[in-house]
C-alpha cells in the first residue's frame, strides 16, 4: 500500500480509502443491499491487513449503523492512532429550524451522536456532507471551529459542493481565524468527470486533498457488459445517477475492458489506476474481499500517457446528478433520500 499526506493536514492516509456506505443494517436506512455487521467486519479487517488506514462513513448511512459497525470493528482490529476515521453531518432539518436550533448547536449535536455511534472521543476528518442552503456559512464554520478547538475533530472536509462554495468558505475561515477545509469529497470517476472543470484545478492550486466518492460508478467501471451484481440490481439511487447516460458511457467501459485485457488486470485496477493519477485517495466501497483486494492492487499499476488518453478521449459532458442536482436552494423544503433515519439526537 502507498500512503500520502491529506492536503494541508498532518494526516497520512492510504491511497485507497475504504468507503463504508455499504456497511450497515439493510433493514434500517436508504439502501437494502448493505452488509450486516459480521460481513462488514470481515471486509474492514481485510482492508486493514492490506494496509488501508483510511475509513469513510457518515451519520446518514443506514441510520447510524454504518458508524456503529465501523467503530466496533476498528476498536477490535486496530489501534485508534493507526487509523484515520472520517464521518459526515447533514444540513439542519426543517424541524430543527422551527425549534430554533442554530447551526453551531446542530453541528455539536450531530458530532456527539456520531462519536457515540463510533465509540470514539474524536474523529480525524469531519465532513460537511452537503451545502446547507438554510444555514449561514458563518454559523457552519463557527460550529466546526468550535469542535476542532474542543479536540473532537482534527481536520475538516467538505462534500457535494461547487468550487465557488469551497473557495467562499475557506476565504471566510481565513478571515475569521477558523479552521479551513483540507479535503473535498466530490462525485468523480472515469465516466463522470465534471469536477475537472473548476474543482480539481482549484484544489490543486490550494493543496486541498481530493477524496472522490463513486470511484467505480456504483460498480459499473468494474464490470463487463452483461455482468451485474446484487448492488447494481437493487441500488436505485445509483441507477438514478448513471442509467440515463448509459449509452454515452458504454464506449468508455469497453475501453476499460480492452485495456484490462491488454494489461492482464481487472477493470477495477484500470479504473482506479486512472483515478489515482488525478486524486489523493479515492473512496472505494467494498462488499466482497475481491473488491478491496482489487482496489489495493490498483495502487501498484501505472498507466502510460497513451493509456490515459485512450481512456479519456471519448468522454462527453454530463449533467449534474445525485446530490449535486437535488440539493438546491429551491428544493430545501422537499423530502430527500438523505436523513439520519430513526436516530435520536440529544439537544
Helices and strands as residue ranges (DSSP letters): E 3-5, E 12-14, E 16-19, H 37-49, E 54-56, G 61-64, H 65-77, G 80-82, E 84-89, H 94-98, H 103-118, E 123-128, H 137-149, E 153-159, H 163-176, E 181-185, G 194-196, H 199-206, E 209-210, G 217-222, H 230-234, H 236-242, G 243-245, H 246-263, H 267-276, E 282-285, H 289-298, H 305-312, H 323-326, G 329-331
